[in-house]
Amino acid sequence: MIDPDKKLREALKLKDALVVACADMTLTAGKNRYQKPQLKVTYHTHDGNDLHEVWPLATKKQKHDFLARFVRPHLVDRHRPFTDTAPTKVTASQHRFRPPDFVIARKHGRFWHLRQKIFDVDSVITQDRLQAMLAQSRGQAFVRAN
């Protein structure tokens, strides 16, 4: 079990970390430059700084990683199994996935690399505690969700 309070505190202390509150999430099916299937996940923030994550879905290992690392945490109705890995079927079932409350990204060269997604923060951290953490964050980039 991940402690969201601890993860947010650690991320806010890092100079090369970007912590954003996710407002919405969009799934887009597509193909890469080699015409292999892929799924592009866009995490929308309130200030327009969108973060993108691309999941290649050509091999068995890629599909297994997608099911374990994306579908399992994002799935809203866990009582119904979800095993589709075709990008068009995943985008058609977009209503079954929930956006994370926070996305933590680290600077990797010119790009941001998504390191962690935190769910269900409201049930663990109170708004007052969240505001106190933000006040101590030394002015780093942060976008607050409503």
N, C-alpha and C positions, 0 to 999 in steps of 0.2 A: 504494500500500500504506500503510495506516494503522499508525502505531506506537502500540500500545495503552499502552505504558509512558508515553509522552509525553502522550497524551490523558488518561489517568487523573491524572497529575501536574497538568496544567493545570486539570482540572475540580475537583480537590481544593483548589486555591488560590482558586477563586472563592467569594465569600460567598453568592451567590444560586444556587449549583448544588447539586443533590442527586445523589449517586452511590449507586446501590443494586446489590447483587449479586442477580441474578435467579435464583430457585429453580425457577420453572415458568412456563409460559405457557398461557393459555386463549384459544381463539377462539370468538366467539359471533356467529352470524348474526342480523341484525335489520333493522329499517326505521327511518328517521328520522321526524321529525314530518310530513314531506311524503309519507310512504309510499314513499320511494326506498330501494333496498337499500344496506346498509352492513355492515361487519364491525367488531366491537369486539374488540380484542386487549387482554388483561389480563396484565400482567407481575406475578407474585406474588413477594414477598420473604419472608424467614424471619420477620420481625417483624410481618407483616400489613399493611404499607404497600403496597398494590397501586397500580400505575400503569396507566392506561388509555390506549389509542390507538384512535381511530376512523377507519376508512377508508371514505369514501363510494365506492360503486361503481355510480353511475348513468350516467356519461358515458364515452366512449372514453378521454378524457384521464385521468380518475380511475382507470380500469382499467389504463392504461399505467403511471401513476405507482405504483400498487399492485404491479404485476409487477416494476417496476424497483427500487423502494425497500423493499418488504417481502419479496416472494417470493425474489428473488435472494439476499440475504444470509442469510435464514432457512432456505432449502432444504437438507435433509440430503443427499439423493441427487441431486446435480447432473447426473449422467449421464442421468437421465430428465427430459425437459422437463416443466414445469408451466405450463399456460396458462389454467387455469380461473380465472375471476374472479367467478363466482356465489358469494355468501356461503355458501350451503348446501353447495356442492361443496368450498369451501375448508375449512369446518369438518369435513366428512367426511374430508378428507385431512390433518387436523391432525397425524397421526403423521409426516408428511413434513417438518414444520417443527421447528426447534430453537430453544430460547430463547437469548437472548444471555447472556453471562457477566455483563456490566455494562450498566446503562442510566444515561445521564447526562441529567438534566433540569434546566432553568433555570426560575426563578420568572418567570411572565408574568402580572402582575395577581394574581388570587386563585388561579390554577391553575399546575400544573407543565406545561411544554411539553417533550416529549421531543426532545432535540437529537441524541443519538448513541447507538448501540447497539454494544457492543464484543463481538466473538466471539473464541474461541480464545485466551484470555488465558494459560491454563496452558502453552501451547506457547511463549510469548514471555517471560512474567514468572514468575520463581520465587516460591514462597510467601514466602520470606524478604524478597525485594525488595518484594512487595506489603505485607507487614507494616511495613516501613520507611516506605513511602509513606503508609500509614495513620497512623503515629505522627507524621508531619510535617503532617498535614492540619488542624491547629488545632481538633480536636474537632468537625468537621462531621459531619452525618448520614451514616452509612455502615453498610451491612448486609453482612456477609461470608457468602459461600456456603460450603457444606461441601466 
